[in-house]
Protein backbone atom coordinates (compact mmCIF):
# COMPACT_ATOMS: atom_id res chain seq x y z
CA UNK A 1 0.00 0.00 0.00
CA UNK A 2 1.40 3.38 -1.01
CA UNK A 3 0.92 6.27 1.39
CA UNK A 4 1.75 9.94 1.71
CA UNK A 5 2.30 11.12 5.28
CA UNK A 6 3.29 14.69 5.96
CA UNK A 7 6.54 15.37 4.14
CA UNK A 8 7.30 11.75 3.37
CA UNK A 9 5.83 8.98 1.28
CA UNK A 10 6.16 5.23 0.99
CA UNK A 11 5.67 3.02 -2.00
CA UNK A 12 3.60 -0.08 -2.44
CA UNK A 13 2.73 -2.31 -5.34
CA UNK A 14 1.40 -0.47 -8.40
CA UNK A 15 3.08 2.86 -7.57
CA UNK A 16 4.18 4.71 -10.72
CA UNK A 17 7.19 7.04 -10.81
CA UNK A 18 7.72 9.35 -13.77
CA UNK A 19 11.20 10.80 -14.28
CA UNK A 20 11.99 13.64 -16.64
CA UNK A 21 15.33 13.84 -18.38
CA UNK A 22 16.68 17.02 -19.94
CA UNK A 23 19.98 17.27 -21.79
CA UNK A 24 19.46 20.76 -23.19
CA UNK A 25 18.45 19.67 -26.67
CA UNK A 26 16.45 16.56 -25.80
CA UNK A 27 13.73 15.95 -23.24
CA UNK A 28 12.48 12.46 -22.47
CA UNK A 29 10.97 10.50 -19.65
CA UNK A 30 11.35 7.20 -17.87
CA UNK A 31 8.31 5.51 -16.31
CA UNK A 32 8.80 3.02 -13.48
CA UNK A 33 5.89 0.83 -12.30
CA UNK A 34 6.41 -1.07 -9.06
CA UNK A 35 5.15 -4.60 -8.75
CA UNK A 36 6.79 -5.01 -5.31
CA UNK A 37 8.65 -2.64 -3.01
CA UNK A 38 10.39 -4.35 -0.07
CA UNK A 39 11.91 -6.58 0.99
CA UNK A 40 13.18 -6.59 -2.59
CA UNK A 41 12.13 -4.39 -5.53
CA UNK A 42 10.52 -5.78 -8.66
CA UNK A 43 9.48 -3.28 -11.33
CA UNK A 44 8.78 -2.72 -14.96
CA UNK A 45 10.03 0.35 -16.76
CA UNK A 46 9.75 2.05 -20.10
CA UNK A 47 11.26 4.95 -21.94
CA UNK A 48 10.26 6.31 -25.33
CA UNK A 49 12.13 3.54 -27.16
CA UNK A 50 12.90 0.79 -24.60
CA UNK A 51 11.21 -1.28 -21.92
CA UNK A 52 11.97 -4.12 -19.55
CA UNK A 53 11.69 -5.51 -16.04
CA UNK A 54 14.17 -5.16 -13.21
CA UNK A 55 14.52 -7.19 -10.01
CA UNK A 56 16.65 -5.63 -7.25
CA UNK A 57 17.40 -8.37 -4.71
CA UNK A 58 17.11 -7.97 -0.92
CA UNK A 59 20.90 -7.89 -0.64
CA UNK A 60 21.08 -4.93 -3.02
CA UNK A 61 18.24 -3.07 -1.27
CA UNK A 62 19.84 -3.52 2.16
CA UNK A 63 23.57 -3.59 1.58
CA UNK A 64 24.28 -2.66 -2.03
CA UNK A 65 27.47 -0.67 -2.56
CA UNK A 66 26.95 -0.15 -6.27
CA UNK A 67 24.61 2.31 -7.97
CA UNK A 68 23.74 3.13 -11.57
CA UNK A 69 21.44 5.56 -13.31
CA UNK A 70 21.33 3.74 -16.63
CA UNK A 71 23.16 0.42 -16.89
CA UNK A 72 20.34 -1.64 -15.39
CA UNK A 73 17.86 -0.14 -17.84
CA UNK A 74 19.02 -2.09 -20.88
CA UNK A 75 16.70 -2.19 -23.87
CA UNK A 76 14.01 -4.84 -23.73
CA UNK A 77 15.86 -6.94 -21.18
CA UNK A 78 14.75 -8.57 -17.96
CA UNK A 79 17.53 -7.81 -15.47
CA UNK A 80 18.28 -9.17 -12.00
CA UNK A 81 20.67 -7.38 -9.66
CA UNK A 82 22.14 -8.93 -6.55
CA UNK A 83 24.33 -5.98 -5.58
CA UNK A 84 23.60 -2.92 -7.73
CA UNK A 85 20.86 -0.38 -7.08
CA UNK A 86 19.14 2.16 -9.28
CA UNK A 87 16.45 4.76 -8.55
CA UNK A 88 16.99 4.14 -4.79
CA UNK A 89 20.19 4.06 -2.79
CA UNK A 90 20.58 1.07 -0.48
CA UNK A 91 19.93 1.30 3.25
CA UNK A 92 23.68 0.88 3.81
CA UNK A 93 24.44 3.88 1.54
CA UNK A 94 21.77 5.98 3.25
CA UNK A 95 23.14 5.11 6.71
CA UNK A 96 26.71 5.95 5.67
CA UNK A 97 25.56 9.32 4.31
CA UNK A 98 23.48 10.28 7.34
CA UNK A 99 25.95 8.98 9.95
CA UNK A 100 29.31 9.84 8.35
CA UNK A 101 28.41 12.58 5.86
CA UNK A 102 29.89 10.68 2.91
CA UNK A 103 29.94 7.32 1.20
CA UNK A 104 32.36 5.59 -1.17
CA UNK A 105 30.60 3.40 -3.71
CA UNK A 106 30.89 2.28 -7.29
CA UNK A 107 28.69 4.07 -9.78
CA UNK A 108 28.50 2.51 -13.22
CA UNK A 109 31.34 0.27 -11.98
CA UNK A 110 33.70 3.18 -11.29
CA UNK A 111 34.67 4.52 -7.83
CA UNK A 112 32.53 7.44 -6.66
CA UNK A 113 32.50 9.44 -3.44
CA UNK A 114 29.30 11.25 -2.45
CA UNK A 115 29.26 13.89 0.29
CA UNK A 116 26.27 15.42 2.01
CA UNK A 117 26.06 19.13 1.19
CA UNK A 118 22.90 19.82 3.16
CA UNK A 119 19.18 19.36 3.16
CA UNK A 120 16.44 20.86 1.05
CA UNK A 121 13.14 20.12 -0.64
CA UNK A 122 12.13 18.79 -4.03
CA UNK A 123 8.73 19.63 -5.49
CA UNK A 124 6.86 16.98 -7.44
CA UNK A 125 3.28 15.95 -8.12
CA UNK A 126 1.98 13.16 -5.91
CA UNK A 127 -1.39 11.95 -7.14
CA UNK A 128 -1.53 15.17 -9.20
CA UNK A 129 -1.08 17.41 -6.15
CA UNK A 130 2.16 19.46 -5.84
CA UNK A 131 4.13 18.39 -2.76
CA UNK A 132 7.45 19.42 -1.28
CA UNK A 133 9.48 16.46 -0.07
CA UNK A 134 12.59 16.65 2.14
CA UNK A 135 15.84 15.65 0.47
CA UNK A 136 19.48 15.08 1.26
CA UNK A 137 21.56 17.14 -1.18
CA UNK A 138 24.84 15.50 -2.21
CA UNK A 139 27.85 16.32 -4.36
CA UNK A 140 30.14 13.74 -5.89
CA UNK A 141 33.79 13.82 -6.88
CA UNK A 142 32.85 13.81 -10.59
CA UNK A 143 30.94 17.10 -10.43
CA UNK A 144 27.45 15.63 -10.05
CA UNK A 145 24.76 16.99 -7.73
CA UNK A 146 22.22 14.57 -6.27
CA UNK A 147 19.06 14.76 -4.18
CA UNK A 148 17.59 11.68 -2.47
CA UNK A 149 14.39 11.55 -0.45
CA UNK A 150 15.31 11.96 3.20
CA UNK A 151 13.75 8.71 4.35
CA UNK A 152 15.70 5.53 5.16
CA UNK A 153 12.77 3.35 4.10
CA UNK A 154 12.35 5.15 0.76
CA UNK A 155 15.62 6.87 -0.27
CA UNK A 156 14.41 7.41 -3.84
CA UNK A 157 16.37 9.54 -6.28
CA UNK A 158 14.67 12.92 -6.65
CA UNK A 159 17.22 14.67 -8.87
CA UNK A 160 20.61 14.26 -10.51
CA UNK A 161 22.41 17.10 -12.31
CA UNK A 162 25.68 16.87 -14.21
CA UNK A 163 26.82 19.74 -16.44
CA UNK A 164 24.16 19.92 -19.17
CA UNK A 165 22.10 16.94 -18.02
CA UNK A 166 19.27 16.73 -15.49
CA UNK A 167 17.22 13.71 -14.38
CA UNK A 168 14.41 14.49 -11.95
CA UNK A 169 11.37 12.87 -10.40
CA UNK A 170 8.35 14.65 -11.86
CA UNK A 171 5.44 12.71 -10.44
CA UNK A 172 4.35 9.76 -8.35
CA UNK A 173 0.99 8.04 -8.52
CA UNK A 174 0.13 5.89 -5.53
CA UNK A 175 -3.36 4.89 -6.62
CA UNK A 176 -4.11 1.44 -7.97
CA UNK A 177 -2.19 1.52 -11.26
CA UNK A 178 -1.98 -1.43 -13.60
CA UNK A 179 1.20 -3.18 -14.63
CA UNK A 180 1.71 -3.65 -18.34
CA UNK A 181 3.96 -6.70 -18.59
CA UNK A 182 4.19 -8.33 -15.18
CA UNK A 183 1.42 -10.84 -14.61
CA UNK A 184 3.03 -13.02 -11.95
CA UNK A 185 5.52 -11.93 -9.31
CA UNK A 186 8.69 -13.97 -8.92
CA UNK A 187 9.69 -15.16 -5.45
CA UNK A 188 11.46 -12.69 -3.20
CA UNK A 189 15.21 -12.93 -3.77
Secondary structure, 3 states (H helix, E strand, C coil): CCEEECCEEECCCCCEEEEEEECCCCEEEEEEEEEEECCCEEEEEECCCCEEEEEECHHHHHHCCEECCCCCCCCCCEEEECCEECCECCHHHHHHHHHHCEEEEEECCEEEEEEEEEEEEEEEEECCEEEEEEEEEEEECCCCEEEEECCCCCCEEEEEEECCEEEEEEEEECCCCCCCCCCCCCCCC
